[in-house]
């Protein structure tokens, strides 16, 4: 399988641009590059029905985050405070940084 180029990393602030949680933002908890999906904190919640077992005595309905497709999230730029597409830029010292294509501000890595 080919390596997929991702525009988001763990702990990035992203906004959901499509789906039931459109317009909401949150922190990326986990990135799954092989599946092209991300887990965003407290968004895209699903209900999981569990029965009591030896490890967890209480059963019931548990809410947890479900993965969201990478194409449905955009990085939130701190400069313009809007979801924006990002590009890569190489600085003078040779390090690569992401930048906002709307305001040309460098996004924290």
CORDAPE-V511257 format. One record per residue. N is the residue number from 1. RES is the residue in one letter. PHI is phi in radians with two decimals (* if undefined). OMEGA is omega in radians with two decimals (* if undefined). D_FIRST is the distance of its C-alpha to the first C-alpha in whole Angstrom. Layout:
BEGIN
n=<N | N>
res=<RES | RES>
phi=<PHI | PHI>
omega=<OMEGA | OMEGA>
d_first=<D_FIRST | D_FIRST>
END
This chain:
BEGIN
n=<1 | 2 | 3 | 4 | 5 | 6 | 7 | 8 | 9 | 10 | 11 | 12 | 13 | 14 | 15 | 16 | 17 | 18 | 19 | 20 | 21 | 22 | 23 | 24 | 25 | 26 | 27 | 28 | 29 | 30 | 31 | 32 | 33 | 34 | 35 | 36 | 37 | 38 | 39 | 40 | 41 | 42 | 43 | 44 | 45 | 46 | 47 | 48 | 49 | 50 | 51 | 52 | 53 | 54 | 55 | 56 | 57 | 58 | 59 | 60 | 61 | 62 | 63 | 64 | 65 | 66 | 67 | 68 | 69 | 70 | 71 | 72 | 73 | 74 | 75 | 76 | 77 | 78 | 79 | 80 | 81 | 82 | 83 | 84 | 85 | 86 | 87 | 88 | 89 | 90 | 91 | 92 | 93 | 94 | 95 | 96 | 97 | 98 | 99 | 100 | 101 | 102 | 103 | 104 | 105 | 106 | 107 | 108 | 109>
res=<X | X | X | X | X | X | X | X | X | X | X | X | X | X | X | X | X | X | X | X | X | X | X | X | X | X | X | X | X | X | X | X | X | X | X | X | X | X | X | X | X | X | X | X | X | X | X | X | X | X | X | X | X | X | X | X | X | X | X | X | X | X | X | X | X | X | X | X | X | X | X | X | X | X | X | X | X | X | X | X | X | X | X | X | X | X | X | X | X | X | X | X | X | X | X | X | X | X | X | X | X | X | X | X | X | X | X | X | X>
phi=<* | -1.31 | -1.32 | -1.64 | -1.44 | -1.81 | -1.77 | -2.22 | -2.22 | -1.08 | 1.27 | -1.31 | -1.60 | -2.20 | -2.06 | -1.45 | -1.86 | -2.67 | 1.86 | -1.21 | -1.82 | -0.99 | 1.64 | -1.55 | -2.25 | -2.95 | -1.63 | -1.31 | -1.58 | -2.69 | -2.01 | -2.03 | -1.14 | -1.19 | -1.76 | 1.23 | -2.37 | -2.35 | -1.81 | -1.97 | -1.05 | 1.02 | -2.23 | 0.97 | -1.32 | -2.16 | -1.79 | -2.04 | -1.58 | -2.11 | -1.79 | -1.08 | -2.41 | -1.16 | -1.27 | -2.11 | -1.19 | -1.62 | -1.69 | 2.33 | -1.83 | -1.94 | -1.69 | -2.50 | -1.34 | -1.90 | -1.14 | -2.04 | -1.09 | -1.03 | -1.23 | -1.68 | -2.19 | -2.29 | -1.18 | -1.54 | -1.46 | -1.31 | -1.21 | -1.75 | 0.99 | -2.32 | -1.23 | -2.53 | -1.30 | -2.14 | -2.24 | -1.84 | -2.38 | -1.73 | -1.43 | -1.08 | -1.39 | 1.63 | -1.48 | -1.66 | -2.32 | -1.60 | -2.33 | -1.35 | -1.40 | -1.49 | -2.05 | 1.05 | -1.41 | -1.34 | -1.56 | -1.05 | -1.79>
omega=<-3.11 | 3.09 | -3.09 | 3.10 | -3.06 | 3.12 | 3.10 | 3.09 | 3.07 | -3.14 | 3.03 | 3.00 | -3.11 | 3.03 | 3.11 | -3.06 | 3.11 | 3.10 | -3.04 | 3.14 | -3.11 | 3.13 | 3.13 | -3.14 | -3.13 | -3.09 | 3.12 | 3.12 | -3.05 | 3.09 | 3.12 | -3.05 | -3.14 | 3.13 | -3.12 | -3.08 | 3.09 | 3.00 | 3.14 | -3.05 | 3.09 | 3.08 | -3.09 | -3.09 | 3.05 | 3.12 | 3.14 | 3.14 | -3.11 | 3.05 | -3.13 | 3.11 | -3.13 | -3.11 | 3.09 | -3.07 | -3.11 | 3.00 | 3.08 | -3.09 | -3.13 | 3.06 | 3.10 | -3.11 | 3.04 | 3.14 | 3.11 | 3.10 | -3.12 | -3.11 | -3.11 | 3.09 | 3.06 | 3.13 | 3.08 | 3.12 | 3.11 | -3.12 | -3.11 | 3.09 | 3.13 | 3.03 | -3.06 | 3.00 | -3.10 | 3.06 | 3.10 | 3.13 | 3.10 | -3.13 | -3.10 | -3.12 | 3.08 | -3.14 | 3.12 | 3.09 | 3.05 | 3.10 | 3.13 | -3.14 | 3.10 | -3.03 | -3.14 | 3.10 | 3.11 | 3.14 | -3.08 | 3.12 | *>
d_first=<0 | 4 | 7 | 9 | 13 | 15 | 19 | 20 | 20 | 22 | 25 | 25 | 28 | 26 | 28 | 27 | 27 | 27 | 27 | 30 | 30 | 30 | 32 | 32 | 30 | 29 | 27 | 24 | 24 | 20 | 17 | 13 | 11 | 8 | 11 | 12 | 15 | 18 | 21 | 25 | 28 | 30 | 29 | 27 | 29 | 29 | 32 | 31 | 34 | 34 | 37 | 39 | 38 | 39 | 36 | 37 | 41 | 41 | 39 | 38 | 36 | 34 | 32 | 29 | 26 | 23 | 20 | 20 | 18 | 17 | 19 | 22 | 23 | 24 | 25 | 29 | 31 | 34 | 36 | 36 | 35 | 33 | 30 | 28 | 25 | 25 | 24 | 24 | 27 | 27 | 31 | 33 | 33 | 29 | 27 | 25 | 26 | 25 | 28 | 29 | 29 | 33 | 35 | 33 | 33 | 31 | 29 | 29 | 26>
END
